[in-house]
């Protein structure tokens, strides 16, 4: 029971990490796109 809880916690942490990386990459891409459009 304890092991499954630990696995579930690590999986949710992994999902949060992936979502954060995706949001960051989208934000960086969007910022670069606006920067290029300004020139």
PDB file with SEQRES, HELIX, SHEET and CRYST1 records, atoms N, CA, C and O in Angstrom:
SEQRES   1 A   39  UNK UNK UNK UNK UNK UNK UNK UNK UNK UNK UNK UNK UNK          
SEQRES   2 A   39  UNK UNK UNK UNK UNK UNK UNK UNK UNK UNK UNK UNK UNK          
SEQRES   3 A   39  UNK UNK UNK UNK UNK UNK UNK UNK UNK UNK UNK UNK UNK          
HELIX    1 AA1 UNK A    2  UNK A   38  1                                  37    
CRYST1    1.000    1.000    1.000  90.00  90.00  90.00 P 1           1          
ATOM      1  N   UNK A   1       0.833  -1.201   0.000  1.00  0.00           N  
ATOM      2  CA  UNK A   1       0.000   0.000   0.000  1.00  0.00           C  
ATOM      3  C   UNK A   1       0.871   1.256   0.000  1.00  0.00           C  
ATOM      4  O   UNK A   1       0.600   2.210  -0.729  1.00  0.00           O  
ATOM      5  N   UNK A   2       1.915   1.245   0.821  1.00  0.00           N  
ATOM      6  CA  UNK A   2       2.800   2.404   0.917  1.00  0.00           C  
ATOM      7  C   UNK A   2       3.548   2.618  -0.401  1.00  0.00           C  
ATOM      8  O   UNK A   2       3.763   3.752  -0.831  1.00  0.00           O  
ATOM      9  N   UNK A   3       3.941   1.510  -1.032  1.00  0.00           N  
ATOM     10  CA  UNK A   3       4.691   1.598  -2.281  1.00  0.00           C  
ATOM     11  C   UNK A   3       3.851   2.239  -3.389  1.00  0.00           C  
ATOM     12  O   UNK A   3       4.350   3.073  -4.144  1.00  0.00           O  
ATOM     13  N   UNK A   4       2.583   1.849  -3.483  1.00  0.00           N  
ATOM     14  CA  UNK A   4       1.722   2.419  -4.526  1.00  0.00           C  
ATOM     15  C   UNK A   4       1.513   3.913  -4.295  1.00  0.00           C  
ATOM     16  O   UNK A   4       1.468   4.692  -5.248  1.00  0.00           O  
ATOM     17  N   UNK A   5       1.387   4.310  -3.032  1.00  0.00           N  
ATOM     18  CA  UNK A   5       1.232   5.736  -2.719  1.00  0.00           C  
ATOM     19  C   UNK A   5       2.474   6.503  -3.159  1.00  0.00           C  
ATOM     20  O   UNK A   5       2.376   7.599  -3.711  1.00  0.00           O  
ATOM     21  N   UNK A   6       3.637   5.918  -2.910  1.00  0.00           N  
ATOM     22  CA  UNK A   6       4.904   6.552  -3.285  1.00  0.00           C  
ATOM     23  C   UNK A   6       4.991   6.682  -4.807  1.00  0.00           C  
ATOM     24  O   UNK A   6       5.387   7.725  -5.328  1.00  0.00           O  
ATOM     25  N   UNK A   7       4.619   5.621  -5.506  1.00  0.00           N  
ATOM     26  CA  UNK A   7       4.657   5.639  -6.971  1.00  0.00           C  
ATOM     27  C   UNK A   7       3.695   6.684  -7.519  1.00  0.00           C  
ATOM     28  O   UNK A   7       4.028   7.418  -8.449  1.00  0.00           O  
ATOM     29  N   UNK A   8       2.512   6.745  -6.942  1.00  0.00           N  
ATOM     30  CA  UNK A   8       1.512   7.705  -7.400  1.00  0.00           C  
ATOM     31  C   UNK A   8       2.021   9.131  -7.202  1.00  0.00           C  
ATOM     32  O   UNK A   8       1.826   9.990  -8.063  1.00  0.00           O  
ATOM     33  N   UNK A   9       2.673   9.379  -6.071  1.00  0.00           N  
ATOM     34  CA  UNK A   9       3.217  10.710  -5.778  1.00  0.00           C  
ATOM     35  C   UNK A   9       4.314  11.063  -6.782  1.00  0.00           C  
ATOM     36  O   UNK A   9       4.371  12.192  -7.270  1.00  0.00           O  
ATOM     37  N   UNK A  10       5.186  10.097  -7.091  1.00  0.00           N  
ATOM     38  CA  UNK A  10       6.270  10.363  -8.035  1.00  0.00           C  
ATOM     39  C   UNK A  10       5.718  10.591  -9.439  1.00  0.00           C  
ATOM     40  O   UNK A  10       6.237  11.422 -10.184  1.00  0.00           O  
ATOM     41  N   UNK A  11       4.666   9.856  -9.801  1.00  0.00           N  
ATOM     42  CA  UNK A  11       4.054  10.023 -11.123  1.00  0.00           C  
ATOM     43  C   UNK A  11       3.416  11.408 -11.234  1.00  0.00           C  
ATOM     44  O   UNK A  11       3.568  12.082 -12.253  1.00  0.00           O  
ATOM     45  N   UNK A  12       2.704  11.830 -10.192  1.00  0.00           N  
ATOM     46  CA  UNK A  12       2.065  13.147 -10.228  1.00  0.00           C  
ATOM     47  C   UNK A  12       3.124  14.243 -10.286  1.00  0.00           C  
ATOM     48  O   UNK A  12       2.948  15.243 -10.982  1.00  0.00           O  
ATOM     49  N   UNK A  13       4.228  14.056  -9.555  1.00  0.00           N  
ATOM     50  CA  UNK A  13       5.323  15.026  -9.585  1.00  0.00           C  
ATOM     51  C   UNK A  13       5.915  15.094 -10.987  1.00  0.00           C  
ATOM     52  O   UNK A  13       6.230  16.176 -11.482  1.00  0.00           O  
ATOM     53  N   UNK A  14       6.065  13.936 -11.626  1.00  0.00           N  
ATOM     54  CA  UNK A  14       6.597  13.874 -12.989  1.00  0.00           C  
ATOM     55  C   UNK A  14       5.674  14.610 -13.950  1.00  0.00           C  
ATOM     56  O   UNK A  14       6.141  15.350 -14.816  1.00  0.00           O  
ATOM     57  N   UNK A  15       4.350  14.410 -13.801  1.00  0.00           N  
ATOM     58  CA  UNK A  15       3.382  15.099 -14.662  1.00  0.00           C  
ATOM     59  C   UNK A  15       3.465  16.606 -14.475  1.00  0.00           C  
ATOM     60  O   UNK A  15       3.420  17.361 -15.446  1.00  0.00           O  
ATOM     61  N   UNK A  16       3.587  17.044 -13.219  1.00  0.00           N  
ATOM     62  CA  UNK A  16       3.691  18.480 -12.939  1.00  0.00           C  
ATOM     63  C   UNK A  16       4.960  19.037 -13.578  1.00  0.00           C  
ATOM     64  O   UNK A  16       4.946  20.130 -14.145  1.00  0.00           O  
ATOM     65  N   UNK A  17       6.053  18.287 -13.484  1.00  0.00           N  
ATOM     66  CA  UNK A  17       7.323  18.728 -14.062  1.00  0.00           C  
ATOM     67  C   UNK A  17       7.196  18.880 -15.572  1.00  0.00           C  
ATOM     68  O   UNK A  17       7.656  19.875 -16.133  1.00  0.00           O  
ATOM     69  N   UNK A  18       6.580  17.908 -16.238  1.00  0.00           N  
ATOM     70  CA  UNK A  18       6.397  17.962 -17.690  1.00  0.00           C  
ATOM     71  C   UNK A  18       5.513  19.146 -18.071  1.00  0.00           C  
ATOM     72  O   UNK A  18       5.814  19.862 -19.026  1.00  0.00           O  
ATOM     73  N   UNK A  19       4.424  19.357 -17.331  1.00  0.00           N  
ATOM     74  CA  UNK A  19       3.529  20.479 -17.631  1.00  0.00           C  
ATOM     75  C   UNK A  19       4.252  21.807 -17.468  1.00  0.00           C  
ATOM     76  O   UNK A  19       4.079  22.718 -18.278  1.00  0.00           O  
ATOM     77  N   UNK A  20       5.068  21.918 -16.411  1.00  0.00           N  
ATOM     78  CA  UNK A  20       5.815  23.155 -16.171  1.00  0.00           C  
ATOM     79  C   UNK A  20       6.795  23.409 -17.310  1.00  0.00           C  
ATOM     80  O   UNK A  20       6.917  24.540 -17.780  1.00  0.00           O  
ATOM     81  N   UNK A  21       7.492  22.372 -17.755  1.00  0.00           N  
ATOM     82  CA  UNK A  21       8.443  22.518 -18.857  1.00  0.00           C  
ATOM     83  C   UNK A  21       7.727  22.932 -20.137  1.00  0.00           C  
ATOM     84  O   UNK A  21       8.229  23.773 -20.883  1.00  0.00           O  
ATOM     85  N   UNK A  22       6.559  22.351 -20.398  1.00  0.00           N  
ATOM     86  CA  UNK A  22       5.794  22.702 -21.593  1.00  0.00           C  
ATOM     87  C   UNK A  22       5.363  24.157 -21.544  1.00  0.00           C  
ATOM     88  O   UNK A  22       5.486  24.877 -22.535  1.00  0.00           O  
ATOM     89  N   UNK A  23       4.858  24.596 -20.392  1.00  0.00           N  
ATOM     90  CA  UNK A  23       4.413  25.990 -20.255  1.00  0.00           C  
ATOM     91  C   UNK A  23       5.596  26.938 -20.441  1.00  0.00           C  
ATOM     92  O   UNK A  23       5.471  27.965 -21.110  1.00  0.00           O  
ATOM     93  N   UNK A  24       6.745  26.595 -19.849  1.00  0.00           N  
ATOM     94  CA  UNK A  24       7.937  27.437 -19.979  1.00  0.00           C  
ATOM     95  C   UNK A  24       8.385  27.514 -21.431  1.00  0.00           C  
ATOM     96  O   UNK A  24       8.697  28.599 -21.921  1.00  0.00           O  
ATOM     97  N   UNK A  25       8.423  26.380 -22.128  1.00  0.00           N  
ATOM     98  CA  UNK A  25       8.872  26.370 -23.521  1.00  0.00           C  
ATOM     99  C   UNK A  25       7.916  27.171 -24.400  1.00  0.00           C  
ATOM    100  O   UNK A  25       8.355  27.879 -25.306  1.00  0.00           O  
ATOM    101  N   UNK A  26       6.612  27.063 -24.139  1.00  0.00           N  
ATOM    102  CA  UNK A  26       5.625  27.827 -24.911  1.00  0.00           C  
ATOM    103  C   UNK A  26       5.808  29.317 -24.643  1.00  0.00           C  
ATOM    104  O   UNK A  26       5.746  30.126 -25.568  1.00  0.00           O  
ATOM    105  N   UNK A  27       6.035  29.685 -23.376  1.00  0.00           N  
ATOM    106  CA  UNK A  27       6.223  31.092 -23.015  1.00  0.00           C  
ATOM    107  C   UNK A  27       7.474  31.660 -23.686  1.00  0.00           C  
ATOM    108  O   UNK A  27       7.453  32.780 -24.195  1.00  0.00           O  
ATOM    109  N   UNK A  28       8.557  30.893 -23.688  1.00  0.00           N  
ATOM    110  CA  UNK A  28       9.803  31.339 -24.325  1.00  0.00           C  
ATOM    111  C   UNK A  28       9.598  31.487 -25.827  1.00  0.00           C  
ATOM    112  O   UNK A  28      10.030  32.478 -26.416  1.00  0.00           O  
ATOM    113  N   UNK A  29       8.945  30.515 -26.451  1.00  0.00           N  
ATOM    114  CA  UNK A  29       8.678  30.570 -27.890  1.00  0.00           C  
ATOM    115  C   UNK A  29       7.818  31.783 -28.227  1.00  0.00           C  
ATOM    116  O   UNK A  29       8.086  32.488 -29.199  1.00  0.00           O  
ATOM    117  N   UNK A  30       6.784  32.025 -27.424  1.00  0.00           N  
ATOM    118  CA  UNK A  30       5.873  33.153 -27.646  1.00  0.00           C  
ATOM    119  C   UNK A  30       6.621  34.477 -27.518  1.00  0.00           C  
ATOM    120  O   UNK A  30       6.427  35.392 -28.317  1.00  0.00           O  
ATOM    121  N   UNK A  31       7.480  34.566 -26.498  1.00  0.00           N  
ATOM    122  CA  UNK A  31       8.258  35.786 -26.278  1.00  0.00           C  
ATOM    123  C   UNK A  31       9.216  36.028 -27.446  1.00  0.00           C  
ATOM    124  O   UNK A  31       9.332  37.155 -27.928  1.00  0.00           O  
ATOM    125  N   UNK A  32       9.896  34.990 -27.897  1.00  0.00           N  
ATOM    126  CA  UNK A  32      10.811  35.119 -29.037  1.00  0.00           C  
ATOM    127  C   UNK A  32      10.039  35.516 -30.292  1.00  0.00           C  
ATOM    128  O   UNK A  32      10.518  36.332 -31.080  1.00  0.00           O  
ATOM    129  N   UNK A  33       8.855  34.949 -30.484  1.00  0.00           N  
ATOM    130  CA  UNK A  33       8.033  35.256 -31.653  1.00  0.00           C  
ATOM    131  C   UNK A  33       7.647  36.732 -31.651  1.00  0.00           C  
ATOM    132  O   UNK A  33       7.729  37.395 -32.685  1.00  0.00           O  
ATOM    133  N   UNK A  34       7.229  37.248 -30.501  1.00  0.00           N  
ATOM    134  CA  UNK A  34       6.863  38.667 -30.394  1.00  0.00           C  
ATOM    135  C   UNK A  34       8.098  39.532 -30.647  1.00  0.00           C  
ATOM    136  O   UNK A  34       8.011  40.558 -31.321  1.00  0.00           O  
ATOM    137  N   UNK A  35       9.243  39.121 -30.108  1.00  0.00           N  
ATOM    138  CA  UNK A  35      10.490  39.876 -30.271  1.00  0.00           C  
ATOM    139  C   UNK A  35      10.872  39.967 -31.743  1.00  0.00           C  
ATOM    140  O   UNK A  35      11.314  41.017 -32.210  1.00  0.00           O  
ATOM    141  N   UNK A  36      10.704  38.871 -32.470  1.00  0.00           N  
ATOM    142  CA  UNK A  36      11.023  38.855 -33.907  1.00  0.00           C  
ATOM    143  C   UNK A  36      10.024  39.719 -34.673  1.00  0.00           C  
ATOM    144  O   UNK A  36      10.406  40.443 -35.592  1.00  0.00           O  
ATOM    145  N   UNK A  37       8.756  39.647 -34.299  1.00  0.00           N  
ATOM    146  CA  UNK A  37       7.719  40.420 -34.990  1.00  0.00           C  
ATOM    147  C   UNK A  37       7.920  41.928 -34.810  1.00  0.00           C  
ATOM    148  O   UNK A  37       7.557  42.710 -35.689  1.00  0.00           O  
ATOM    149  N   UNK A  38       8.494  42.337 -33.679  1.00  0.00           N  
ATOM    150  CA  UNK A  38       8.692  43.766 -33.417  1.00  0.00           C  
ATOM    151  C   UNK A  38       9.699  44.387 -34.382  1.00  0.00           C  
ATOM    152  O   UNK A  38       9.542  45.543 -34.775  1.00  0.00           O  
ATOM    153  N   UNK A  39      10.718  43.644 -34.765  1.00  0.00           N  
ATOM    154  CA  UNK A  39      11.778  44.187 -35.638  1.00  0.00           C  
ATOM    155  C   UNK A  39      11.311  44.559 -37.032  1.00  0.00           C  
ATOM    156  O   UNK A  39      12.108  45.021 -37.848  1.00  0.00           O  
TER     157      UNK A  39                                                      
END                                                                             
